């Protein structure tokens, strides 16, 4: 109980990065399966070591999702389809 009280008091803070992570977490969790599966399939018979294939597949998935997220946040139709919230307006 003490640890939970401490965490609620001192670690429960709102920030810009936490807001972005909250808005994108579910859509990106769902979206990463397609590029990961495609990269794994393409690397399946490559003859590379298992860990090399794993690193390449994960890097390809993260790269695709990062690029897609950057682009999709500013295209209303795509953003709405994937349930991504609109970026918050910057307050000077």
N, CA and C atoms as an extended XYZ file, in Angstrom:
276
Properties=species:S:1:pos:R:3:atomname:S:1:resname:S:1:resid:I:1 pbc="F F F"
N         0.834       -1.181        0.000 N   UNK     1
C         0.000        0.000        0.000 CA  UNK     1
C         0.882        1.249        0.000 C   UNK     1
N         1.980        1.201        0.734 N   UNK     2
C         2.865        2.360        0.784 CA  UNK     2
C         3.466        2.635       -0.591 C   UNK     2
N         3.869        1.593       -1.308 N   UNK     3
C         4.448        1.781       -2.637 CA  UNK     3
C         3.425        2.367       -3.604 C   UNK     3
N         2.184        1.914       -3.512 N   UNK     4
C         1.150        2.459       -4.386 CA  UNK     4
C         0.854        3.915       -4.046 C   UNK     4
N         0.839        4.250       -2.762 N   UNK     5
C         0.635        5.636       -2.361 CA  UNK     5
C         1.762        6.532       -2.826 C   UNK     5
N         2.992        6.038       -2.705 N   UNK     6
C         4.153        6.797       -3.174 CA  UNK     6
C         4.067        7.016       -4.688 C   UNK     6
N         3.741        5.951       -5.416 N   UNK     7
C         3.663        6.055       -6.871 CA  UNK     7
C         2.568        7.030       -7.294 C   UNK     7
N         1.432        6.982       -6.631 N   UNK     8
C         0.344        7.890       -6.995 CA  UNK     8
C         0.718        9.331       -6.718 C   UNK     8
N         1.409        9.555       -5.642 N   UNK     9
C         1.740       10.934       -5.275 CA  UNK     9
C         2.882       11.510       -6.110 C   UNK     9
N         3.949       10.719       -6.328 N   UNK    10
C         5.147       11.266       -6.948 CA  UNK    10
C         5.369       10.844       -8.399 C   UNK    10
N         4.754        9.788       -8.839 N   UNK    11
C         4.990        9.311      -10.199 CA  UNK    11
C         3.804        9.519      -11.124 C   UNK    11
N         2.694        9.983      -10.626 N   UNK    12
C         1.490       10.178      -11.427 CA  UNK    12
C         1.479       11.595      -11.990 C   UNK    12
N         2.260       11.809      -13.025 N   UNK    13
C         2.369       13.139      -13.622 CA  UNK    13
C         1.942       13.085      -15.080 C   UNK    13
N         1.407       14.173      -15.553 N   UNK    14
C         1.030       14.285      -16.957 CA  UNK    14
C         2.138       15.029      -17.684 C   UNK    14
N         2.418       14.611      -18.877 N   UNK    15
C         3.427       15.265      -19.683 CA  UNK    15
C         3.107       15.098      -21.153 C   UNK    15
N         3.857       15.792      -21.970 N   UNK    16
C         3.621       15.764      -23.415 CA  UNK    16
C         3.855       14.365      -23.988 C   UNK    16
N         4.960       13.741      -23.619 N   UNK    17
C         5.288       12.425      -24.150 CA  UNK    17
C         4.309       11.355      -23.647 C   UNK    17
N         3.873       11.476      -22.413 N   UNK    18
C         2.897       10.529      -21.879 CA  UNK    18
C         1.566       10.654      -22.615 C   UNK    18
N         1.180       11.868      -22.943 N   UNK    19
C        -0.052       12.083      -23.708 CA  UNK    19
C         0.034       11.483      -25.102 C   UNK    19
N         1.185       11.646      -25.752 N   UNK    20
C         1.377       11.068      -27.087 CA  UNK    20
C         1.337        9.544      -27.003 C   UNK    20
N         2.012        8.986      -26.014 N   UNK    21
C         2.026        7.523      -25.848 CA  UNK    21
C         0.625        6.992      -25.576 C   UNK    21
N        -0.151        7.708      -24.765 N   UNK    22
C        -1.513        7.277      -24.460 CA  UNK    22
C        -2.380        7.292      -25.713 C   UNK    22
N        -2.230        8.301      -26.539 N   UNK    23
C        -3.050        8.431      -27.738 CA  UNK    23
C        -2.694        7.407      -28.825 C   UNK    23
N        -1.437        6.965      -28.855 N   UNK    24
C        -0.994        6.099      -29.947 CA  UNK    24
C        -0.817        4.638      -29.568 C   UNK    24
N        -0.890        4.304      -28.303 N   UNK    25
C        -0.508        2.957      -27.881 CA  UNK    25
C        -1.366        1.861      -28.511 C   UNK    25
N        -2.668        1.953      -28.435 N   UNK    26
C        -3.510        0.878      -28.969 CA  UNK    26
C        -3.434        0.767      -30.487 C   UNK    26
N        -3.561        1.877      -31.244 N   UNK    27
C        -3.459        1.737      -32.703 CA  UNK    27
C        -2.117        1.154      -33.147 C   UNK    27
N        -1.035        1.541      -32.486 N   UNK    28
C         0.266        1.026      -32.891 CA  UNK    28
C         0.445       -0.426      -32.482 C   UNK    28
N        -0.149       -0.809      -31.383 N   UNK    29
C        -0.089       -2.206      -30.967 CA  UNK    29
C        -0.760       -3.090      -32.018 C   UNK    29
N        -1.888       -2.660      -32.517 N   UNK    30
C        -2.598       -3.420      -33.544 CA  UNK    30
C        -1.858       -3.347      -34.877 C   UNK    30
N        -1.303       -2.195      -35.207 N   UNK    31
C        -0.702       -1.962      -36.519 CA  UNK    31
C         0.638       -2.663      -36.708 C   UNK    31
N         1.381       -2.948      -35.662 N   UNK    32
C         2.730       -3.479      -35.846 CA  UNK    32
C         2.745       -4.923      -36.339 C   UNK    32
N         1.624       -5.620      -36.250 N   UNK    33
C         1.611       -7.025      -36.667 CA  UNK    33
C         1.834       -7.197      -38.170 C   UNK    33
N         1.257       -6.362      -38.985 N   UNK    34
C         1.375       -6.521      -40.443 CA  UNK    34
C         2.820       -6.381      -40.926 C   UNK    34
N         3.544       -5.305      -40.593 N   UNK    35
C         4.923       -5.231      -41.079 CA  UNK    35
C         5.840       -6.274      -40.438 C   UNK    35
N         5.572       -6.648      -39.207 N   UNK    36
C         6.386       -7.676      -38.560 CA  UNK    36
C         6.205       -9.024      -39.255 C   UNK    36
N         4.974       -9.361      -39.581 N   UNK    37
C         4.701      -10.612      -40.278 CA  UNK    37
C         5.307      -10.606      -41.675 C   UNK    37
N         5.180       -9.492      -42.390 N   UNK    38
C         5.743       -9.396      -43.740 CA  UNK    38
C         7.267       -9.513      -43.710 C   UNK    38
N         7.909       -8.823      -42.779 N   UNK    39
C         9.368       -8.886      -42.689 CA  UNK    39
C         9.832      -10.283      -42.303 C   UNK    39
N         9.128      -10.919      -41.389 N   UNK    40
C         9.480      -12.279      -40.982 CA  UNK    40
C         9.332      -13.244      -42.146 C   UNK    40
N         8.270      -13.117      -42.898 N   UNK    41
C         8.049      -13.982      -44.057 CA  UNK    41
C         9.149      -13.797      -45.102 C   UNK    41
N         9.522      -12.550      -45.375 N   UNK    42
C        10.544      -12.284      -46.382 CA  UNK    42
C        11.928      -12.764      -45.944 C   UNK    42
N        12.188      -12.773      -44.648 N   UNK    43
C        13.492      -13.200      -44.146 CA  UNK    43
C        13.547      -14.685      -43.803 C   UNK    43
N        12.454      -15.396      -43.950 N   UNK    44
C        12.356      -16.785      -43.510 CA  UNK    44
C        13.416      -17.686      -44.132 C   UNK    44
N        13.607      -17.634      -45.420 N   UNK    45
C        14.574      -18.495      -46.108 CA  UNK    45
C        15.818      -17.730      -46.555 C   UNK    45
N        16.220      -16.731      -45.793 N   UNK    46
C        17.354      -15.899      -46.196 CA  UNK    46
C        18.703      -16.514      -45.874 C   UNK    46
N        18.759      -17.485      -44.971 N   UNK    47
C        20.036      -18.091      -44.615 CA  UNK    47
C        20.779      -17.320      -43.540 C   UNK    47
N        20.194      -16.265      -43.043 N   UNK    48
C        20.818      -15.495      -41.966 CA  UNK    48
C        20.593      -16.203      -40.637 C   UNK    48
N        21.375      -15.814      -39.652 N   UNK    49
C        21.200      -16.382      -38.315 CA  UNK    49
C        19.848      -15.949      -37.757 C   UNK    49
N        19.331      -16.722      -36.817 N   UNK    50
C        18.014      -16.450      -36.243 CA  UNK    50
C        17.962      -15.058      -35.617 C   UNK    50
N        18.967      -14.707      -34.826 N   UNK    51
C        18.950      -13.405      -34.157 CA  UNK    51
C        19.085      -12.255      -35.144 C   UNK    51
N        19.805      -12.459      -36.226 N   UNK    52
C        19.920      -11.424      -37.252 CA  UNK    52
C        18.568      -11.207      -37.918 C   UNK    52
N        17.883      -12.297      -38.240 N   UNK    53
C        16.542      -12.171      -38.825 CA  UNK    53
C        15.587      -11.483      -37.859 C   UNK    53
N        15.681      -11.820      -36.576 N   UNK    54
C        14.807      -11.213      -35.570 CA  UNK    54
C        15.060       -9.710      -35.477 C   UNK    54
N        16.332       -9.319      -35.427 N   UNK    55
C        16.677       -7.893      -35.333 CA  UNK    55
C        16.198       -7.144      -36.574 C   UNK    55
N        16.391       -7.725      -37.740 N   UNK    56
C        15.947       -7.064      -38.973 CA  UNK    56
C        14.425       -6.951      -39.039 C   UNK    56
N        13.718       -7.990      -38.622 N   UNK    57
C        12.256       -7.942      -38.645 CA  UNK    57
C        11.723       -6.904      -37.670 C   UNK    57
N        12.281       -6.851      -36.480 N   UNK    58
C        11.834       -5.869      -35.491 CA  UNK    58
C        12.172       -4.452      -35.954 C   UNK    58
N        13.368       -4.257      -36.497 N   UNK    59
C        13.755       -2.930      -36.996 CA  UNK    59
C        12.850       -2.488      -38.140 C   UNK    59
N        12.518       -3.409      -39.028 N   UNK    60
C        11.613       -3.069      -40.136 CA  UNK    60
C        10.227       -2.708      -39.614 C   UNK    60
N         9.741       -3.456      -38.643 N   UNK    61
C         8.423       -3.179      -38.075 CA  UNK    61
C         8.397       -1.826      -37.378 C   UNK    61
N         9.380       -1.564      -36.554 N   UNK    62
C         9.430       -0.274      -35.839 CA  UNK    62
C         9.562        0.888      -36.813 C   UNK    62
N        10.384        0.717      -37.842 N   UNK    63
C        10.563        1.794      -38.832 CA  UNK    63
C         9.263        2.092      -39.560 C   UNK    63
N         8.582        1.044      -40.001 N   UNK    64
C         7.320        1.241      -40.705 CA  UNK    64
C         6.288        1.912      -39.809 C   UNK    64
N         6.166        1.437      -38.583 N   UNK    65
C         5.169        1.991      -37.663 CA  UNK    65
C         5.504        3.446      -37.329 C   UNK    65
N         6.775        3.767      -37.125 N   UNK    66
C         7.161        5.155      -36.836 CA  UNK    66
C         6.847        6.069      -38.013 C   UNK    66
N         7.178        5.643      -39.219 N   UNK    67
C         6.890        6.443      -40.408 CA  UNK    67
C         5.390        6.581      -40.624 C   UNK    67
N         4.655        5.480      -40.489 N   UNK    68
C         3.216        5.517      -40.672 CA  UNK    68
C         2.554        6.435      -39.637 C   UNK    68
N         3.000        6.347      -38.398 N   UNK    69
C         2.429        7.181      -37.336 CA  UNK    69
C         2.670        8.653      -37.607 C   UNK    69
N         3.880        8.984      -38.028 N   UNK    70
C         4.200       10.381      -38.318 CA  UNK    70
C         3.301       10.915      -39.424 C   UNK    70
N         3.105       10.123      -40.458 N   UNK    71
C         2.281       10.559      -41.589 CA  UNK    71
C         0.796       10.537      -41.225 C   UNK    71
N         0.351        9.481      -40.559 N   UNK    72
C        -1.080        9.295      -40.288 CA  UNK    72
C        -1.640       10.314      -39.308 C   UNK    72
N        -0.828       10.843      -38.420 N   UNK    73
C        -1.345       11.809      -37.448 CA  UNK    73
C        -1.824       13.092      -38.118 C   UNK    73
N        -1.376       13.339      -39.344 N   UNK    74
C        -1.734       14.581      -40.017 CA  UNK    74
C        -2.676       14.384      -41.203 C   UNK    74
N        -3.135       13.153      -41.431 N   UNK    75
C        -4.113       12.867      -42.489 CA  UNK    75
C        -5.402       12.436      -41.800 C   UNK    75
N        -6.434       13.296      -41.816 N   UNK    76
C        -7.642       13.018      -41.032 CA  UNK    76
C        -8.323       11.689      -41.333 C   UNK    76
N        -8.420       11.289      -42.588 N   UNK    77
C        -9.103       10.048      -42.935 CA  UNK    77
C        -8.371        8.825      -42.348 C   UNK    77
N        -7.071        8.797      -42.496 N   UNK    78
C        -6.278        7.675      -41.972 CA  UNK    78
C        -6.281        7.703      -40.449 C   UNK    78
N        -6.134        8.878      -39.882 N   UNK    79
C        -6.120        9.032      -38.424 CA  UNK    79
C        -7.432        8.528      -37.823 C   UNK    79
N        -8.548        8.863      -38.432 N   UNK    80
C        -9.840        8.420      -37.933 CA  UNK    80
C       -10.047        6.924      -38.074 C   UNK    80
N        -9.568        6.353      -39.173 N   UNK    81
C        -9.732        4.915      -39.406 CA  UNK    81
C        -8.987        4.087      -38.357 C   UNK    81
N        -7.798        4.527      -37.981 N   UNK    82
C        -6.997        3.787      -37.013 CA  UNK    82
C        -7.218        4.243      -35.575 C   UNK    82
N        -8.073        5.218      -35.359 N   UNK    83
C        -8.382        5.654      -34.001 CA  UNK    83
C        -7.282        6.460      -33.350 C   UNK    83
N        -6.475        7.141      -34.149 N   UNK    84
C        -5.398        7.965      -33.621 CA  UNK    84
C        -5.945        9.354      -33.345 C   UNK    84
N        -5.707        9.865      -32.161 N   UNK    85
C        -6.202       11.196      -31.821 CA  UNK    85
C        -5.392       12.268      -32.529 C   UNK    85
N        -6.043       13.404      -32.742 N   UNK    86
C        -5.399       14.535      -33.406 CA  UNK    86
C        -4.318       15.104      -32.474 C   UNK    86
N        -3.160       15.502      -33.038 N   UNK    87
C        -2.134       16.093      -32.188 CA  UNK    87
C        -2.651       17.333      -31.476 C   UNK    87
N        -2.295       17.489      -30.229 N   UNK    88
C        -2.734       18.645      -29.446 CA  UNK    88
C        -2.092       19.912      -29.992 C   UNK    88
N        -2.838       20.995      -29.985 N   UNK    89
C        -2.307       22.275      -30.439 CA  UNK    89
C        -1.272       22.777      -29.448 C   UNK    89
N        -0.206       23.347      -29.975 N   UNK    90
C         0.842       23.885      -29.102 CA  UNK    90
C         0.391       25.220      -28.537 C   UNK    90
N         0.546       25.371      -27.252 N   UNK    91
C         0.186       26.615      -26.583 CA  UNK    91
C         1.460       27.407      -26.339 C   UNK    91
N         1.522       28.638      -26.841 N   UNK    92
C         2.776       29.413      -26.696 CA  UNK    92
C         3.105       29.755      -25.273 C   UNK    92
